[in-house]
Amino acid sequence: MKQKEYRMATAARTGLLFLKGVPGVAFGDRVAIRDQHGRKRNGQVILASDEVVMVQVFEGTADLSLEETWVRFLEEPFEMPLSPELLGRIFNGIGEPLDDRPPMISRLRRNVNGQPVNPVARAYPREFIQTGISAIDGLNSLVRGQKLPIFSGSGLPHNRLAAQIVRQSRLLGEESRFVVVFAAMGITYADARFFREDFESNGVLGNVVMFINLADDPPIERLILPRTALTVAEYLAFDLDLHVLVVLTDMTYYAEALREVATAKGDVPTRKGYPGYLYSDMAELYERAGRIRNRHGSVTMIPVVSMPSDDITHPIPDLTGYITEGQIVLSRELHNQGIYPPVNIPPSLSRLMKDGIGRDDTREDHPRVASQLYAAYARALEVRNLASIIGAEELPELDRKFLDFADGFEQRFLAQGADEDRSVIETLNLAWELLSLLPADVLTRVTEADLARYHAWDGRKKQEAVE
């Protein structure tokens, strides 16, 4: 049946179009809008009542003439066409191509809002993912099906880090790389070009589906973009049995778009003006990651969250930390010292790390050496603070060794090239090399067997005694 077109728009502001007197409209319906120039815009119903219908227009409402705007309600949800041909393609937030290639045409289309997964059908996230980055693999390990965000400040290299993770991530024992769904919201043209050129030059673009919303694109489009991207990720993972890595950058821009729409709707604001349903809205996105029983594929998610004024208690990183299973926090101090990636170890953690490392996954000593690195670095930071007050020359010999350890840990373990891909074994061997700067009797988190096999301190002492 042919849908009717209505010319009943009464107002347009902040990407929202308001209509009155339209019967039979359902929440979530897809909308086709034709403006005074005959150009088509896309929208979705976000409020439907007998008095008013509110439509969010993904291309924005700029230059709309209310008297000459025609609106057609398609009586269907917003759907994304799905096909294996998605790989290697670049789209905007509503699935329109940005790569000068034809639009996707497929009989298989799915609602971008997804379908809830029965909790009983979920499989526990396991299996170590090697990113090739020591600060992650050694101390904040990522496992298949996990949600592990990157918390960053303005000007920090989170984009370089995300691109490196995309290039290098793999499951141990499997030849195939991850398929990547890369969803960028509110990024600059320079950043978009960086990601595209990086993926092309490293030969991974054919394994990536990109969704791009630039800073000067309509903010409303950012609300649909992650849902479109995650619908593609679920298809690749659970229909084609692929391991999918989803990178969402930047979730703060998504939340700001949500706040903008909520304000225009008249929703009651809470912390810093964000709507009260911000937590549930973000959880709806994050919880689409995971594994399903009896399915080979999986969705692993790395959201990038920028922290305004480097404030980790800001509502976006704060709520993200509650929903996800840890965080990688970037440090401005380390960045200013020229260390890349500038991962701030004390506040970073991976809550599922214990389930993906150890004898059958990485190496038997991995859990203990990671704990020992944390403990040694924490003490070294305390010693460094003390040295800044009384001077390093006033410290006892053991404390000076901890200072040497801290410098080596930051300059050799944390710091690595943007193209340097370390295996987890190389990371663990480097960790022991640094721990060997300290005497064995202060390393209380590892076993005697670990010390006998990996620690070089006693061996050096014995050699010196012989000489």
C-alpha positions in Angstrom: 0.0 0.0 0.0 1.3 3.4 -0.9 2.1 5.6 2.1 0.6 9.1 2.3 2.7 12.2 2.3 1.9 14.9 4.8 2.7 18.6 4.8 1.9 19.3 8.4 5.3 20.4 9.8 4.9 23.0 12.4 8.4 23.6 13.7 12.0 22.5 13.0 14.9 23.0 15.4 18.1 21.2 16.4 17.7 18.4 13.9 14.1 17.7 15.0 10.9 18.1 12.9 7.6 18.5 14.6 4.2 17.6 13.1 0.7 17.8 14.4 -2.5 15.9 13.5 -0.8 12.8 11.9 -2.7 9.6 12.7 -1.3 6.1 13.1 2.3 6.9 13.6 4.5 4.5 15.6 7.6 5.1 17.7 10.7 4.2 15.7 9.1 4.3 12.3 11.4 5.3 9.4 10.6 8.6 7.7 11.3 10.0 4.2 11.4 13.8 4.0 11.3 15.8 0.8 12.3 19.4 1.1 11.5 22.4 -1.0 14.3 21.6 -3.5 13.2 18.0 -4.0 16.1 16.6 -2.0 15.4 13.5 0.2 16.3 13.4 3.9 16.0 10.5 6.3 14.4 10.5 9.7 13.0 8.4 12.5 10.1 8.9 14.8 11.3 9.5 18.4 8.0 10.7 19.9 4.4 9.8 18.8 1.2 11.0 20.4 -2.2 12.2 19.4 -1.0 15.8 19.7 2.4 15.8 18.2 4.9 13.6 16.2 8.6 14.3 16.6 11.0 13.2 13.9 14.8 13.3 14.2 16.2 14.2 10.8 19.6 12.6 10.3 20.7 15.1 7.7 19.6 18.0 9.9 16.8 20.5 9.5 18.9 23.4 8.2 17.2 25.4 5.3 13.9 23.5 5.6 10.8 25.4 4.5 8.0 24.2 6.7 5.3 25.1 4.1 7.1 23.1 1.4 8.3 20.1 3.4 6.6 16.8 2.6 6.9 13.9 5.1 6.1 10.2 4.4 6.0 7.6 7.2 7.2 4.3 5.9 5.7 2.2 8.6 8.9 0.2 9.1 11.9 0.5 11.4 15.2 1.9 10.2 17.0 -1.1 8.6 20.5 -1.8 7.2 21.1 -4.0 4.2 23.5 -6.8 5.0 25.9 -8.7 2.8 29.5 -10.1 2.8 30.2 -7.3 0.3 30.1 -4.8 3.2 33.8 -5.5 3.9 36.1 -2.8 2.4 33.2 -0.3 2.2 32.9 3.2 3.8 29.5 4.6 4.8 27.9 7.5 6.6 25.8 7.0 9.7 22.7 5.8 7.9 24.5 3.4 5.6 24.9 5.6 2.5 28.2 5.0 0.7 31.0 7.5 1.0 33.5 5.6 -1.2 32.0 6.5 -4.7 30.7 2.9 -5.0 27.1 1.9 -5.5 24.7 1.6 -2.5 24.3 -1.7 -0.8 21.5 -3.8 -2.2 20.5 -7.0 -0.4 17.4 -8.9 0.4 18.6 -9.3 4.0 17.8 -6.2 6.0 17.7 -5.8 9.8 16.5 -3.3 12.3 19.5 -1.2 13.4 18.2 -1.3 17.0 19.0 -5.0 17.2 17.3 -7.7 19.2 17.9 -8.4 22.8 20.0 -11.5 23.5 18.7 -14.0 26.0 21.3 -13.8 28.9 21.2 -17.6 29.1 22.4 -17.8 25.5 25.5 -15.6 26.2 28.9 -17.3 26.5 31.4 -16.0 29.0 34.1 -13.8 27.3 37.4 -15.8 27.1 40.4 -16.3 24.8 43.3 -13.9 24.9 43.5 -11.3 22.1 47.0 -10.2 21.3 47.1 -6.6 20.3 50.9 -6.4 20.1 51.0 -3.6 22.6 52.8 -4.5 25.9 50.8 -2.1 28.1 47.6 -3.9 27.1 48.8 -7.5 26.5 50.9 -7.6 29.6 48.9 -5.7 32.2 45.4 -5.1 30.8 44.7 -8.1 28.6 41.8 -8.0 26.2 39.7 -11.2 25.7 37.3 -12.2 23.0 33.8 -10.7 23.6 35.0 -8.1 26.1 34.2 -4.3 26.1 37.4 -2.5 27.0 37.2 1.3 26.5 40.1 3.8 26.0 39.8 6.9 28.2 41.7 9.8 26.7 42.1 13.6 26.9 42.1 16.2 24.2 45.3 16.0 22.1 46.3 12.5 23.3 47.1 9.8 20.7 44.0 7.7 21.1 43.4 7.6 17.3 46.9 6.2 16.7 46.4 3.7 19.4 43.0 2.6 18.1 44.5 2.3 14.5 47.4 0.2 15.9 45.0 -2.2 17.7 43.0 -2.6 14.5 46.1 -3.5 12.5 47.6 -5.9 15.0 44.9 -7.7 16.9 44.7 -11.4 16.5 43.8 -14.6 18.4 46.7 -16.8 19.3 46.8 -20.0 17.3 44.6 -18.6 14.5 46.0 -17.3 11.2 43.0 -15.1 10.3 42.9 -11.5 11.6 39.9 -9.8 13.1 37.2 -8.3 10.9 36.9 -4.7 12.0 33.8 -2.5 12.2 35.1 1.1 12.6 32.5 3.7 13.7 33.7 7.3 13.9 31.5 10.1 15.3 32.3 13.8 15.2 35.9 13.4 14.0 37.7 15.9 11.9 38.4 15.4 8.2 42.1 15.0 9.0 41.4 12.2 11.4 39.1 10.5 8.9 41.8 10.7 6.3 44.4 9.3 8.8 42.3 6.2 9.5 41.5 5.5 5.9 45.1 6.0 4.7 46.4 4.0 7.7 44.1 1.0 6.9 44.9 1.2 3.1 48.7 1.5 3.5 48.8 -1.5 5.9 46.5 -3.6 3.7 43.7 -4.1 6.2 41.0 -1.9 4.6 39.6 -4.9 2.8 38.9 -6.4 6.2 37.2 -3.2 7.6 33.8 -1.7 7.4 34.0 2.0 8.1 31.2 4.4 9.2 32.2 8.0 9.3 30.4 11.1 10.7 32.6 14.2 10.5 32.6 17.1 12.9 30.6 19.3 10.5 28.1 16.6 9.6 24.7 16.7 11.4 25.0 15.7 15.0 21.7 13.8 14.8 23.4 11.3 12.5 25.7 10.3 15.4 22.7 8.8 17.2 22.0 6.2 14.5 25.6 5.6 13.4 26.7 3.2 16.2 23.5 1.3 15.9 24.0 0.8 12.2 27.6 -0.2 12.8 26.7 -2.7 15.5 24.0 -4.3 13.3 26.7 -4.9 10.7 29.0 -6.3 13.4 26.4 -8.7 14.7 25.7 -10.0 11.1 29.4 -10.6 10.5 29.9 -12.3 13.8 26.8 -14.4 14.2 25.7 -15.0 10.6 29.2 -15.4 9.0 31.0 -16.7 12.1 33.7 -14.1 12.0 35.6 -12.6 15.0 34.7 -8.9 14.9 36.4 -6.0 16.6 34.3 -2.9 16.9 36.0 0.4 17.5 33.6 3.3 18.5 35.2 6.7 18.5 34.3 9.1 20.1 31.4 8.1 22.4 31.6 11.6 24.1 30.4 13.1 20.8 27.6 10.6 20.7 26.5 11.5 24.2 26.7 15.2 23.4 24.4 14.7 20.4 22.0 12.8 22.7 22.0 15.7 25.1 21.2 18.1 22.3 18.2 16.1 21.2 17.0 15.5 24.8 17.2 19.3 25.5 15.1 20.0 22.3 12.6 17.4 23.4 12.3 18.9 26.8 13.6 15.9 28.7 14.6 16.6 32.3 18.4 17.1 32.5 20.6 15.5 35.1 24.4 15.7 35.6 25.9 18.4 33.3 22.7 18.6 31.3 22.7 15.0 30.1 19.3 13.1 30.2 18.6 10.7 32.9 18.4 7.8 30.4 22.0 8.3 29.3 23.2 5.2 31.2 20.6 2.9 29.7 21.1 4.4 26.2 24.8 3.7 26.3 24.3 0.3 27.9 22.0 -0.6 25.0 25.0 0.0 22.7 27.8 -1.6 24.8 25.8 -4.7 25.6 25.6 -5.7 21.9 29.2 -6.9 22.3 29.8 -10.4 23.4 29.6 -14.1 22.5 26.7 -16.4 22.0 26.8 -20.1 22.8 27.3 -22.5 19.9 28.4 -19.7 17.6 32.0 -19.4 16.5 31.9 -15.6 15.9 32.1 -12.9 18.5 31.9 -9.1 18.9 34.7 -7.5 20.9 34.3 -3.7 21.5 36.8 -0.9 22.1 35.0 2.4 22.6 37.1 5.5 22.7 35.9 8.0 25.3 37.4 11.5 25.5 37.4 13.1 29.0 36.6 16.8 29.0 39.4 18.6 30.9 41.0 15.2 31.6 38.2 14.5 34.1 37.7 10.8 34.6 34.7 11.5 36.8 32.9 13.2 33.9 29.5 11.5 33.3 30.5 9.8 30.0 33.7 8.0 31.2 32.1 7.5 34.6 29.0 5.7 33.3 31.1 3.8 30.7 33.2 2.4 33.4 30.1 0.9 35.1 28.9 -0.7 31.9 32.2 -2.1 30.5 34.8 -4.5 31.8 37.7 -2.1 32.6 39.4 0.8 30.9 42.7 1.8 29.3 43.5 5.3 30.6 45.9 7.6 28.7 48.2 9.9 30.6 49.0 13.5 29.6 52.2 13.4 31.7 53.6 10.4 29.9 52.6 11.9 26.6 54.5 15.1 27.4 57.6 12.9 28.1 57.3 11.5 24.5 56.1 8.0 25.6 53.8 6.2 23.2 51.4 4.7 24.0 51.0 6.9 27.1 49.0 4.3 29.1 48.5 5.3 32.7 49.0 2.0 34.5 47.5 2.6 38.0 44.0 3.5 37.0 43.9 1.1 34.0 42.5 -2.4 34.4 40.9 -5.2 32.6 38.3 -7.0 34.7 38.3 -10.1 32.4 42.1 -10.4 32.1 42.3 -13.3 34.5 40.0 -15.4 32.2 42.2 -15.1 29.2 45.8 -15.5 30.4 47.9 -18.2 32.1 49.1 -21.7 31.3 46.7 -22.6 28.5 46.3 -19.1 27.0 49.6 -17.1 27.1 52.2 -18.4 29.5 52.0 -20.0 33.0 53.7 -17.0 34.8 51.7 -14.3 33.1 49.2 -13.6 36.0 51.9 -13.4 38.6 54.4 -11.3 36.6 51.6 -8.9 35.8 50.7 -8.6 39.5 54.4 -8.1 40.3 54.8 -5.4 37.6 51.9 -3.5 39.1 53.3 -3.8 42.6 56.8 -2.8 41.7 55.7 0.2 39.6 53.4 1.4 42.4 56.3 1.4 44.9 58.6 3.0 42.3 56.1 5.9 41.9 56.1 6.4 45.7 59.9 6.4 45.7 59.9 8.9 42.8 57.6 11.3 44.7 59.9 11.0 47.7 63.0 11.7 45.6 61.4 14.8 44.3 61.3 16.1 47.8 64.6 15.0 49.4 66.6 14.2 46.2 67.6 10.8 44.7 71.0 10.9 46.2 69.5 10.7 49.8 67.6 7.5 49.0 68.9 4.1 50.1 70.3 1.8 47.4 67.1 -0.3 47.1 65.0 2.7 46.5 67.4 3.9 43.8 67.0 0.5 42.1 63.2 1.1 42.1 63.8 4.5 40.4 65.8 2.7 37.7 63.0 0.2 37.4 60.4 3.0 36.9 62.5 4.7 34.2 63.1 1.4 32.4 59.4 0.4 32.7 58.2 3.6 31.1 60.9 3.9 28.5 61.1 0.3 27.4 57.9 -1.6 28.5 55.3 1.1 28.0 57.0 2.9 25.1 57.0 1.2 21.7 56.7 2.3 18.1 53.3 2.9 16.5 54.2 0.1 14.0 55.9 -2.2 16.6 54.0 -5.5 17.0 55.3 -7.4 20.1 54.2 -10.9 20.8 52.9 -11.7 24.3 56.0 -13.8 24.9 58.3 -10.9 24.0 56.2 -8.7 26.4 56.6 -11.2 29.3 60.3 -11.6 28.6 60.8 -7.8 28.7 58.9 -7.7 31.9 61.3 -10.2 33.5 64.2 -8.3 32.2 63.0 -5.2 34.0 62.1 -7.1 37.1 65.7 -8.4 37.2 66.8 -4.8 38.0 65.4 -5.5 41.5 66.6 -8.1 44.0 64.7 -11.4 44.1 63.7 -11.0 47.8 61.5 -8.0 47.1 59.5 -9.8 44.3 56.8 -11.3 46.5 54.1 -11.7 43.9 56.0 -14.5 41.9 57.0 -18.0 42.9 60.4 -19.4 43.6 60.1 -21.4 40.4 59.4 -18.2 38.4 62.5 -16.6 39.9 64.7 -19.6 39.2 63.6 -19.7 35.6 63.3 -16.1 34.6 65.0 -13.8 37.1 68.6 -12.8 36.2 69.7 -11.1 39.5 71.0 -14.2 41.3 72.7 -15.4 38.2 74.6 -12.1 37.9 75.6 -12.2 41.5 77.0 -15.7 41.2 78.9 -14.8 38.0 80.4 -11.7 39.8 81.5 -13.9 42.7 83.2 -16.4 40.4 85.1 -13.6 38.7 
